[in-house]
Amino acid sequence: MSIRKSAISIALFLIISIGAYTGYWFYARELAAAIIDDWTTQQRAEGYEVTYSAPVFSGYPLLIRAVLDQPSVKRDNFTWRGERLSIESQPWNYRRIRLDIQGKQWVTLAHDLQSFVLTSAKAAIVAKLSSVGSIAEASILFRDLSIAQADNAAISKVAELWLEAVAPTNTPQTHTDNNLSLSLSAVDIVLPDTVAGPFGQDISKLRADVKIKGAIPNIALNEALEAWRRSGGTLDVDWFHIIWGTFDLRAKGTVALDDQARPLGAFSTDIRGHSQALDALVSHAVLKPKTATLAKIGLSLLAKTPPEGGTPVLTLPVTAQDGHLYAGPIKIFELPSLRF
Protein backbone atom coordinates (compact mmCIF):
# COMPACT_ATOMS: atom_id res chain seq x y z
CA MET A 1 0.00 0.00 0.00
CA SER A 2 1.34 3.43 -0.94
CA ILE A 3 2.02 6.11 1.65
CA ARG A 4 -0.84 8.16 0.21
CA LYS A 5 -3.34 5.32 0.58
CA SER A 6 -2.14 4.69 4.15
CA ALA A 7 -2.59 8.35 5.02
CA ILE A 8 -6.11 8.35 3.53
CA SER A 9 -7.01 5.20 5.49
CA ILE A 10 -5.76 6.70 8.72
CA ALA A 11 -7.63 9.95 8.04
CA LEU A 12 -10.85 8.08 7.30
CA PHE A 13 -10.44 6.03 10.46
CA LEU A 14 -9.92 9.18 12.54
CA ILE A 15 -12.93 10.89 10.95
CA ILE A 16 -15.15 7.88 11.62
CA SER A 17 -13.83 7.54 15.19
CA ILE A 18 -14.35 11.23 15.96
CA GLY A 19 -17.82 11.12 14.46
CA ALA A 20 -18.73 8.01 16.44
CA TYR A 21 -17.40 9.51 19.69
CA THR A 22 -19.20 12.80 19.02
CA GLY A 23 -22.43 10.89 18.56
CA TYR A 24 -21.79 9.00 21.79
CA TRP A 25 -21.04 12.29 23.61
CA PHE A 26 -24.41 13.71 22.57
CA TYR A 27 -26.07 10.47 23.65
CA ALA A 28 -24.33 10.67 27.03
CA ARG A 29 -25.40 14.33 27.31
CA GLU A 30 -29.03 13.33 26.81
CA LEU A 31 -28.57 10.60 29.42
CA ALA A 32 -27.20 13.18 31.89
CA ALA A 33 -30.18 15.44 31.21
CA ALA A 34 -32.51 12.49 31.89
CA ILE A 35 -30.74 11.78 35.21
CA ILE A 36 -31.25 15.41 36.30
CA ASP A 37 -34.92 15.27 35.29
CA ASP A 38 -35.47 11.92 37.03
CA TRP A 39 -33.83 13.16 40.24
CA THR A 40 -35.93 16.33 40.19
CA THR A 41 -39.13 14.34 39.65
CA GLN A 42 -38.27 11.96 42.49
CA GLN A 43 -37.53 14.78 44.94
CA ARG A 44 -40.76 16.56 44.06
CA ALA A 45 -42.68 13.30 44.59
CA GLU A 46 -41.16 13.13 48.09
CA GLY A 47 -42.42 16.60 48.98
CA TYR A 48 -39.45 18.81 48.05
CA GLU A 49 -39.79 22.00 46.03
CA VAL A 50 -36.91 21.94 43.53
CA THR A 51 -36.28 24.80 41.09
CA TYR A 52 -33.45 25.86 38.76
CA SER A 53 -32.93 27.42 35.37
CA ALA A 54 -32.78 25.21 32.28
CA PRO A 55 -29.40 23.38 32.24
CA VAL A 56 -26.76 24.71 29.86
CA PHE A 57 -24.52 21.89 28.60
CA SER A 58 -20.85 22.04 27.63
CA GLY A 59 -17.58 20.17 28.21
CA TYR A 60 -17.01 18.37 24.90
CA PRO A 61 -15.01 16.20 24.42
CA LEU A 62 -13.83 14.98 27.86
CA LEU A 63 -16.67 16.11 30.13
CA ILE A 64 -20.41 16.49 30.21
CA ARG A 65 -21.08 19.68 32.15
CA ALA A 66 -24.49 21.05 33.05
CA VAL A 67 -24.72 24.52 34.60
CA LEU A 68 -27.87 25.39 36.56
CA ASP A 69 -28.44 28.98 37.67
CA GLN A 70 -30.45 29.89 40.77
CA PRO A 71 -30.92 26.33 42.11
CA SER A 72 -33.07 25.92 45.22
CA VAL A 73 -34.45 23.12 47.38
CA LYS A 74 -37.24 23.62 49.92
CA ARG A 75 -39.14 21.35 52.25
CA ASP A 76 -41.15 22.18 55.37
CA ASN A 77 -39.08 24.66 57.41
CA PHE A 78 -35.84 24.32 55.42
CA THR A 79 -34.77 26.19 52.30
CA TRP A 80 -31.46 26.13 50.44
CA ARG A 81 -30.64 28.21 47.38
CA GLY A 82 -27.47 29.06 45.53
CA GLU A 83 -26.24 31.28 42.73
CA ARG A 84 -24.94 28.59 40.38
CA LEU A 85 -24.49 24.83 40.36
CA SER A 86 -22.14 23.05 37.95
CA ILE A 87 -22.67 19.30 37.47
CA GLU A 88 -19.96 17.26 35.72
CA SER A 89 -19.50 13.65 34.69
CA GLN A 90 -17.29 11.77 32.24
CA PRO A 91 -19.01 10.37 29.14
CA TRP A 92 -17.68 6.90 29.91
CA ASN A 93 -18.52 7.02 33.65
CA TYR A 94 -21.83 8.82 34.19
CA ARG A 95 -22.32 7.18 37.61
CA ARG A 96 -19.61 9.40 39.10
CA ILE A 97 -20.92 12.95 39.37
CA ARG A 98 -19.18 16.09 40.59
CA LEU A 99 -21.09 19.16 41.73
CA ASP A 100 -19.42 22.54 42.24
CA ILE A 101 -21.42 25.15 44.12
CA GLN A 102 -20.35 28.55 42.84
CA GLY A 103 -21.03 31.83 44.58
CA LYS A 104 -23.01 32.39 47.73
CA GLN A 105 -25.49 30.02 49.32
CA TRP A 106 -28.50 30.90 51.47
CA VAL A 107 -29.98 28.61 54.10
CA THR A 108 -33.25 29.52 55.83
CA LEU A 109 -34.81 27.78 58.83
CA ALA A 110 -38.37 29.06 58.74
CA HIS A 111 -39.45 27.73 62.15
CA ASP A 112 -37.23 30.26 63.96
CA LEU A 113 -36.80 32.73 61.09
CA GLN A 114 -33.04 32.13 60.97
CA SER A 115 -31.33 32.88 57.68
CA PHE A 116 -27.66 32.21 56.95
CA VAL A 117 -25.32 33.14 54.12
CA LEU A 118 -22.52 30.72 53.23
CA THR A 119 -19.45 31.75 51.26
CA SER A 120 -16.43 29.58 50.51
CA ALA A 121 -13.33 29.44 48.33
CA LYS A 122 -14.36 25.94 47.29
CA ALA A 123 -17.57 23.93 47.68
CA ALA A 124 -17.68 20.59 45.89
CA ILE A 125 -19.63 17.35 46.12
CA VAL A 126 -18.59 14.08 44.47
CA ALA A 127 -21.22 11.32 44.34
CA LYS A 128 -21.21 7.78 43.03
CA LEU A 129 -24.51 6.30 41.89
CA SER A 130 -25.51 2.68 42.36
CA SER A 131 -26.80 0.50 39.54
CA VAL A 132 -30.37 1.57 40.42
CA GLY A 133 -29.55 5.27 40.44
CA SER A 134 -29.43 5.88 44.20
CA ILE A 135 -26.41 7.54 45.86
CA ALA A 136 -23.96 4.86 47.00
CA GLU A 137 -21.16 7.21 48.11
CA ALA A 138 -20.82 10.95 48.50
CA SER A 139 -18.13 13.31 49.72
CA ILE A 140 -18.40 17.03 50.44
CA LEU A 141 -15.51 19.48 50.64
CA PHE A 142 -15.54 23.11 51.78
CA ARG A 143 -12.49 25.35 51.94
CA ASP A 144 -12.46 28.71 53.73
CA LEU A 145 -16.12 28.39 54.62
CA SER A 146 -17.72 31.40 56.28
CA ILE A 147 -21.23 31.43 57.77
CA ALA A 148 -22.98 34.71 58.46
CA GLN A 149 -26.48 35.83 59.42
CA ALA A 150 -28.04 37.68 56.50
CA ASP A 151 -25.34 40.12 55.30
CA ASN A 152 -23.72 40.68 58.69
CA ALA A 153 -20.20 39.75 59.73
CA ALA A 154 -19.30 36.07 59.84
CA ILE A 155 -20.48 34.20 62.93
CA SER A 156 -18.54 31.02 62.19
CA LYS A 157 -15.62 29.95 60.02
CA VAL A 158 -13.94 26.70 58.97
CA ALA A 159 -10.64 26.51 57.12
CA GLU A 160 -11.47 23.08 55.71
CA LEU A 161 -14.43 20.76 56.15
CA TRP A 162 -14.68 17.30 54.60
CA LEU A 163 -17.51 14.80 54.97
CA GLU A 164 -17.81 11.38 53.36
CA ALA A 165 -20.88 9.12 53.48
CA VAL A 166 -21.09 5.53 52.25
CA ALA A 167 -24.40 3.66 52.04
CA PRO A 168 -24.58 -0.15 52.27
CA THR A 169 -25.44 -2.23 49.23
CA ASN A 170 -28.48 -3.72 50.97
CA THR A 171 -31.13 -1.92 53.01
CA PRO A 172 -30.65 -2.61 56.76
CA GLN A 173 -33.16 -5.08 58.18
CA THR A 174 -32.06 -5.39 61.83
CA HIS A 175 -30.48 -3.12 64.43
CA THR A 176 -27.05 -4.66 63.77
CA ASP A 177 -27.07 -3.90 60.04
CA ASN A 178 -25.06 -0.92 58.86
CA ASN A 179 -27.24 1.96 57.66
CA LEU A 180 -24.64 4.59 56.84
CA SER A 181 -20.90 5.10 57.37
CA LEU A 182 -19.78 8.68 57.95
CA SER A 183 -16.33 10.25 58.15
CA LEU A 184 -15.90 13.89 59.16
CA SER A 185 -12.76 16.00 59.24
CA ALA A 186 -12.47 19.71 59.98
CA VAL A 187 -9.61 22.05 60.85
CA ASP A 188 -9.45 25.56 62.31
CA ILE A 189 -13.09 25.97 63.30
CA VAL A 190 -14.21 29.28 64.79
CA LEU A 191 -17.47 28.80 66.69
CA PRO A 192 -20.20 31.42 67.10
CA ASP A 193 -20.09 33.40 70.36
CA THR A 194 -23.40 31.90 71.44
CA VAL A 195 -22.20 28.28 71.30
CA ALA A 196 -18.49 28.61 72.02
CA GLY A 197 -18.74 26.79 75.35
CA PRO A 198 -16.24 26.59 78.21
CA PHE A 199 -13.21 25.81 76.03
CA GLY A 200 -13.39 28.89 73.84
CA GLN A 201 -14.29 29.54 70.21
CA ASP A 202 -11.41 27.79 68.46
CA ILE A 203 -11.41 24.09 67.58
CA SER A 204 -8.15 23.37 65.80
CA LYS A 205 -9.02 19.79 64.83
CA LEU A 206 -12.10 17.61 64.63
CA ARG A 207 -12.19 14.05 63.27
CA ALA A 208 -14.93 11.43 63.54
CA ASP A 209 -15.58 8.03 61.94
CA VAL A 210 -19.02 6.65 62.79
CA LYS A 211 -21.47 4.00 61.65
CA ILE A 212 -25.23 4.36 61.99
CA LYS A 213 -26.74 0.92 62.54
CA GLY A 214 -30.40 0.00 62.22
CA ALA A 215 -33.14 1.05 59.84
CA ILE A 216 -34.35 4.68 59.87
CA PRO A 217 -37.74 5.15 58.20
CA ASN A 218 -38.26 8.05 55.79
CA ILE A 219 -40.73 9.96 57.98
CA ALA A 220 -40.64 13.11 60.13
CA LEU A 221 -37.40 13.41 62.11
CA ASN A 222 -38.77 12.92 65.64
CA GLU A 223 -40.84 9.90 64.58
CA ALA A 224 -37.88 8.46 62.66
CA LEU A 225 -35.58 8.80 65.71
CA GLU A 226 -38.17 7.13 67.93
CA ALA A 227 -38.61 4.22 65.50
CA TRP A 228 -34.84 3.85 65.25
CA ARG A 229 -34.51 3.90 69.06
CA ARG A 230 -37.24 1.32 69.57
CA SER A 231 -35.66 -1.02 67.05
CA GLY A 232 -32.34 -0.94 68.94
CA GLY A 233 -30.43 1.33 66.57
CA THR A 234 -26.98 2.51 67.62
CA LEU A 235 -24.29 4.97 66.61
CA ASP A 236 -20.91 3.23 66.66
CA VAL A 237 -18.08 5.74 67.04
CA ASP A 238 -14.99 4.02 65.65
CA TRP A 239 -12.86 7.11 66.21
CA PHE A 240 -13.39 10.60 67.59
CA HIS A 241 -10.71 13.24 68.08
CA ILE A 242 -11.14 16.87 69.03
CA ILE A 243 -8.58 19.51 70.00
CA TRP A 244 -10.56 22.38 71.51
CA GLY A 245 -8.32 25.00 73.02
CA THR A 246 -6.05 23.11 75.47
CA PHE A 247 -8.51 20.20 75.68
CA ASP A 248 -7.53 17.15 73.61
CA LEU A 249 -9.96 14.21 73.58
CA ARG A 250 -9.66 10.90 71.70
CA ALA A 251 -12.44 8.37 72.07
CA LYS A 252 -14.18 5.23 70.84
CA GLY A 253 -17.58 3.92 71.87
CA THR A 254 -21.26 3.39 71.15
CA VAL A 255 -24.29 5.65 71.60
CA ALA A 256 -28.02 4.88 71.60
CA LEU A 257 -31.09 6.77 72.86
CA ASP A 258 -32.98 6.06 76.10
CA ASP A 259 -36.78 6.16 76.45
CA GLN A 260 -36.66 9.97 76.72
CA ALA A 261 -34.49 10.30 73.58
CA ARG A 262 -31.41 11.22 75.64
CA PRO A 263 -27.94 9.90 74.68
CA LEU A 264 -27.10 6.59 76.31
CA GLY A 265 -23.64 5.13 75.77
CA ALA A 266 -20.12 4.34 76.88
CA PHE A 267 -16.70 5.42 75.59
CA SER A 268 -13.08 4.69 76.26
CA THR A 269 -11.13 7.94 76.14
CA ASP A 270 -7.65 9.41 76.26
CA ILE A 271 -7.69 12.99 77.54
CA ARG A 272 -4.96 15.60 77.53
CA GLY A 273 -5.42 18.91 79.30
CA HIS A 274 -7.98 17.58 81.80
CA SER A 275 -6.87 19.96 84.56
CA GLN A 276 -7.37 23.04 82.34
CA ALA A 277 -10.70 21.59 81.19
CA LEU A 278 -11.92 21.32 84.78
CA ASP A 279 -10.92 24.95 85.41
CA ALA A 280 -12.86 26.00 82.31
CA LEU A 281 -15.96 24.09 83.46
CA VAL A 282 -15.77 25.87 86.83
CA SER A 283 -15.43 29.29 85.18
CA HIS A 284 -18.57 28.60 83.16
CA ALA A 285 -20.49 27.35 86.22
CA VAL A 286 -20.76 23.82 84.83
CA LEU A 287 -18.89 22.39 87.85
CA LYS A 288 -18.65 23.59 91.43
CA PRO A 289 -15.13 24.56 92.56
CA LYS A 290 -15.09 21.94 95.30
CA THR A 291 -16.11 19.17 92.86
CA ALA A 292 -13.42 20.28 90.40
CA THR A 293 -10.72 20.31 93.10
CA LEU A 294 -11.58 16.78 94.22
CA ALA A 295 -11.70 15.65 90.61
CA LYS A 296 -8.27 17.12 89.92
CA ILE A 297 -6.76 15.25 92.85
CA GLY A 298 -8.32 11.93 91.87
CA LEU A 299 -7.74 12.20 88.13
CA SER A 300 -4.13 13.36 88.50
CA LEU A 301 -3.36 10.04 90.19
CA LEU A 302 -4.68 8.24 87.10
CA ALA A 303 -2.97 10.40 84.48
CA LYS A 304 0.28 9.06 83.02
CA THR A 305 3.07 10.83 81.16
CA PRO A 306 3.74 9.20 77.75
CA PRO A 307 7.14 7.48 77.28
CA GLU A 308 8.13 10.20 74.81
CA GLY A 309 7.19 12.88 77.36
CA GLY A 310 4.74 15.71 76.99
CA THR A 311 1.32 16.35 78.51
CA PRO A 312 0.03 13.63 80.88
CA VAL A 313 -2.66 11.41 79.36
CA LEU A 314 -5.75 10.48 81.33
CA THR A 315 -7.34 7.20 80.21
CA LEU A 316 -10.90 7.26 81.47
CA PRO A 317 -14.32 5.73 80.76
CA VAL A 318 -16.93 8.31 79.77
CA THR A 319 -20.58 7.30 80.02
CA ALA A 320 -23.95 8.82 79.21
CA GLN A 321 -26.87 7.56 81.28
CA ASP A 322 -29.97 8.86 83.06
CA GLY A 323 -29.65 12.17 81.25
CA HIS A 324 -26.11 12.94 82.49
CA LEU A 325 -22.56 12.73 81.16
CA TYR A 326 -20.02 11.13 83.50
CA ALA A 327 -16.21 11.19 83.32
CA GLY A 328 -15.43 8.17 85.46
CA PRO A 329 -17.57 8.65 88.56
CA ILE A 330 -17.79 12.44 88.14
CA LYS A 331 -21.03 13.92 86.85
CA ILE A 332 -20.08 16.58 84.29
CA PHE A 333 -23.37 17.98 82.96
CA GLU A 334 -26.93 17.15 81.95
CA LEU A 335 -27.73 15.79 78.50
CA PRO A 336 -30.74 17.14 76.58
CA SER A 337 -33.48 15.12 74.98
CA LEU A 338 -32.98 14.95 71.22
CA ARG A 339 -36.35 16.28 70.13
CA PHE A 340 -36.56 18.48 67.05
N, C-alpha and C positions, 0 to 999 in steps of 0.2 A: 504493500500500500504506500502511495506517495505521501510526502510530508503534507501536501495540501489537503489530501483526502483525510488524513489523520486529524489535521487541525479542524476541518469541517465537522468530523464525527464528534470530536471533543466539544466543539461549540454547540452542536445540536444537543448533545447530552446535557451540557450545562443549562441550555435554554429550557429543555424539558424538565430538568430537575428544579430549576428556579420556579418555573410555572407551576409544577406540582406542589412545591413547598408553599408558594403563595396561595394556592387554592386551599391547602391545608390550614394555613394561618387564618384565612377568612372563616373557614369552618370552625376553627378553635375559638375565634372571636365571637362567633354566634353562640357557641357552647358557653362561653364565659357570660355573655349577656343573658342566656337562659338561666344560668346558676344564680345570677343577681336577681332576676325576676322571681325565680322559685323561692329563694330565701325571703324576699320581700313578702311574697304571698303567704308563706308559712308564718312569718312573724305577725302579719296582720290577722291571720286566722287565730293566733294565740292571744290577741287583744292588744298588740302594740300598734301605735301610730307611727308609720315609717314614711318619711318623705325625703326627696332629693331631686336635683335637676336631672334631666336626661343624660345618661352616661356619654362621655366623649372618648372614643377609643383611639389608641395610638400604640407605638412600641415596635412596629414591624422593623426588622424581622425576628429579633430574639425574645421579645416580650409581647404580652397582651396587656395593655394598660387601659383601665377605665377610670376616668376622672369624674367625680360626682361633686357638684357644688351644693352648698347649703344642706348637708345631710342632717337629719334629726331623727331621734327615736324617743317616743313618749309612751309611758304606761302608768296609770294610776297617778301617784304623787311624784313620779320621777320623769325628768326630761333631760335629754342630752342633745346638743346641736353643735355643729362645727362649721368652719368656713369652707374647707375642701377636704375631700377624701380621695386618695389615689389607691386603686386596687390593681395589683400586678400578679401575673402568673406566667409560667413558661408554656409555650404551645405544646410541648411534649410532656408536661407535668402539671396539668390544670388542678390537681388535688392539693397542691401546695400554693397557698395564696398569701401575698404580702399586702398589708394595708398601711399606708402612711397618712397620718392625720396632720394636715398642714394648716398653720394659722392657729387662731384661738379656739378654745372650746368653752361652752357654757353648760353648766350643770345646775338644774333647779330642783329643789325638794319642796314641793308645793305644800306639804302638810305643815311646815313651819316657816314657809316663805323665805327659805334660804336659797340664795343664788350665788354660784361661784364661777369665776373665770380661771381657766387653766391655760397657761402658756408654757412652751417647752422648746428647747433647741432641737429635740428629736422626739417623735412619738410614733412608734411602729408596732404593728401586730403581725405575727407570722402564724398562720393556721394550716393544719393538715387535715384534709377531709377523709372520712372513711369511705368504704365502697358504696355505702348507702347515702352519702352526702352529708352526714352529720360531722361535727367537729371532733376529731380524734385527739388532736394536740393543738395547743395554742401557747404562744409566748408573747409577752407585752414588754416593751422597753421604752422608758422615758429618760431623757437626759435634761438636766437643768430645768426641772419641773417647778413651776411656781403656781401657787393657788391663792387667789385673792377673792374677796367679797365684792361683787359688782366691779367697779373700776377703781377701788381703793388700793392701798399698798398691800403687798403680799402678806398673807397670814401664815403661810407655810411654804417651805421649800425642800426639795430633794435633789441632790446632785445626780444620783442615778437610781432608778427603780426598775427592777426586772422581776417579772412574774411568769412562771410556766405552769400550765395545767395539762394533765394527761388523763384522758378518760379510758376506762377499761373497754375491752372488746365486747364483753357481754354485760347486759344490765344486771346490777346486783340484785340478788334474790333474798339473801339473809343478812343479818347484822355483821357477819364476818367478811362479807364480800366487799372488795374495794369499789368505792363509788367514784372517787376522784383523787388524783395525786397532785399536790401543789408544792411548788418551790418558790420562795420569795427571797429576794436580796435587795437591800437598799443601803446606801451610804450617804453620810452627811445630811441627815434629816434635821430640819428646823421646825419644831412644833409650834402650833398657835399658842399664844399666851394663856388662853382659857383652858388648855388641856396639857400644859407643860409638865405638871406633876412635881413631886418632891425632888427629882433629880435634874431639873433644869429643862431647857428647851432643845438641847442638842443631843441627838442620837448619832454617834459616828458610824455605827454598824448595826445592821439588823439582818439576820439570816434565819430562815425557817424552812424545814422540809416536813410536810404533813400528809397524812392520808385520811380521807373521809371514808368511813366504812358504814355500810348500811344504805338501804334505799331511801331516797328523799322524794316524796311525791311532788308533782308540778302543780302546787296549789299555793294559796296565800302563805306568806312567810311564817307567821306564828303557828298556823295549822301544820305546815310542813315540818317545822322543828318539833312540834309535839308528836307527830306521827313517827318521826325519826327517833325521838327519845324513847317512845313506847316500844319500838321494835328492837331496842338495844343498840342503836347506832353509837359509834365512838369516833373520836378524833385522835388518831395516833400521831404523836409528835416524835418523828425520828430524830430530829435535831432542831434546836433553837438556840440562837446566840444573839445577845444584845449587849452593846457597849453604850451605856447611857450616862454621860458625865464620867464619874469615877467608878460607877457601878458596872461590873462585868459579869453577866450571867450566862451559863451554858447548861442546857437541860435536855432531858429526854423523858417522855412519859405518855400518858393516855388521859383524855378528857371525855366525859359524857355529861349529861344533864340530869339533875335530880327531878323530883316530882313538882318542884316549883320553878323549873327551867333555870336553875342556878348551876354553875360549873361544878363538876364532881370529878376528881381525878387525883393522880399521884405522879410525881416527877422525882427523878434523881438529878441533882444539880451540883455544879461547881461554881462557886461564887468568889469573885475578887472584889475588894472594896466594901466588904460587909459593914465594917465599922463606920465608914463615911455614909453608907446607905442608912444605917440606923439613926445617925445624927440628922440626916435630911428628913427622915420620917418624923422625928421629934419636932423639927422646925416647922413642919407643915401640919402639926397636931394629929398625925396619924397614930403615933405611939406616945405614951406617957414617958417622961424622962426616967422615972424609976424603972419602968419595964425595959427601956432601952439599955440602961446601965447594967441591969442583971443579964440581959441578953448578950451584951458585949463580953462580960466576964465568962459566961458559959460558952459562947461561940468561939472566943479566942483560944480556949483550950482545945477545940476541935480543929481549928485551922492549922494547916501545915504549909511550910515554905517549900516550894518545888526544889528538886535537886539542882536545877540551874540557877536558883535564886529568884529574886523578884518578890512580888506581892504575895502574901500568904493566901492559900486557896482553901476555902471552906466547902467541904463536901457534905451536903445536907439534903434530906428528903423534904420536898415541898408538897403539901397536900391541899386539896380544896374539898371541903365537906361542910354540911350544915350551914351553907351560906357564908363561910369564912375561909380565908387563905392562911395557912399555917406554914411557917418555916421551922421545921422540927416541931417542938412543942409550943412555939411562940405564935400567938394569934396576931397576924399582921393587920388585916383589914377585912371589912365585909365585902362579899361578892354580890353583885346585882342579879336580879332575874333577867334573863335574856328574852324580853318581850318587846316586840317592835310594832 
